[in-house]
């Protein structure tokens, strides 16, 4: 299913890397947990592009699809280059 955000909204997906300890325990939370990849942008968004890796305020996000979230561009605090 494709999605097209409206106004100044951005569709993002969380970038998570599972880490495994030497004893086999899988840790899903790490330092990169707040990073996200931009999947789609609304027509009023000029600050980020599709494919950018960003740091987002997840407290203001809305779950849109199975593994993606909708967030206002104002809640994106950093773009990684």
C-alpha positions as CSV (number, residue, x, y, z in Angstrom):
1,X,0.0,0.0,0.0
2,X,1.4,3.4,-0.9
3,X,0.8,6.5,1.2
4,X,1.0,10.2,0.4
5,X,1.3,12.6,3.4
6,X,-0.7,15.8,3.3
7,X,0.5,19.4,4.0
8,X,3.7,19.4,6.1
9,X,3.7,15.8,7.2
10,X,6.4,13.2,6.6
11,X,6.1,9.4,6.5
12,X,9.0,7.7,8.3
13,X,10.1,4.3,9.3
14,X,12.3,3.5,12.3
15,X,15.9,2.4,11.7
16,X,16.6,-0.3,14.2
17,X,19.6,-2.6,14.4
18,X,19.2,-5.7,16.5
19,X,22.3,-6.3,18.6
20,X,23.2,-9.7,19.9
21,X,25.2,-10.3,23.1
22,X,27.9,-12.9,23.3
23,X,25.4,-15.2,25.2
24,X,22.8,-14.9,22.4
25,X,20.5,-12.3,23.9
26,X,19.0,-10.0,21.2
27,X,18.8,-6.4,22.2
28,X,16.5,-4.3,20.1
29,X,17.0,-0.9,21.8
30,X,20.3,0.9,21.1
31,X,21.7,4.4,20.4
32,X,20.3,4.5,16.9
33,X,16.7,3.9,18.0
34,X,15.5,7.4,17.3
35,X,16.9,7.5,13.8
36,X,14.4,7.1,10.9
37,X,14.3,7.0,7.1
38,X,12.0,9.3,5.2
39,X,9.6,7.3,3.0
40,X,7.4,10.0,1.7
41,X,6.9,13.8,2.1
42,X,3.9,16.1,1.9
43,X,3.7,18.9,-0.7
44,X,4.7,21.7,1.8
45,X,7.9,19.9,3.0
46,X,11.1,21.5,1.8
47,X,13.5,20.6,4.7
48,X,13.9,16.9,4.0
49,X,13.8,14.6,1.0
50,X,12.7,11.0,0.5
51,X,15.5,8.7,1.6
52,X,17.0,11.0,4.2
53,X,18.0,9.7,7.6
54,X,16.6,11.9,10.3
55,X,16.4,12.2,14.1
56,X,12.7,12.5,15.0
57,X,10.7,13.2,18.2
58,X,8.8,9.9,18.4
59,X,6.4,11.2,21.1
60,X,4.6,13.3,18.4
61,X,4.3,10.5,15.8
62,X,1.2,8.7,14.7
63,X,1.4,5.0,13.5
64,X,0.2,5.1,9.9
65,X,1.0,1.8,8.4
66,X,2.4,-1.5,9.8
67,X,5.9,-0.2,10.3
68,X,5.8,3.4,9.4
69,X,4.8,6.6,11.2
70,X,3.4,10.0,10.3
71,X,5.1,13.0,11.8
72,X,5.0,16.8,11.2
73,X,8.2,18.1,9.7
74,X,8.5,20.4,12.8
75,X,9.1,17.3,14.9
76,X,12.2,16.3,12.9
77,X,15.1,17.8,14.8
78,X,18.2,16.7,12.8
79,X,19.0,15.4,9.3
80,X,22.1,13.2,8.9
81,X,24.3,13.8,5.9
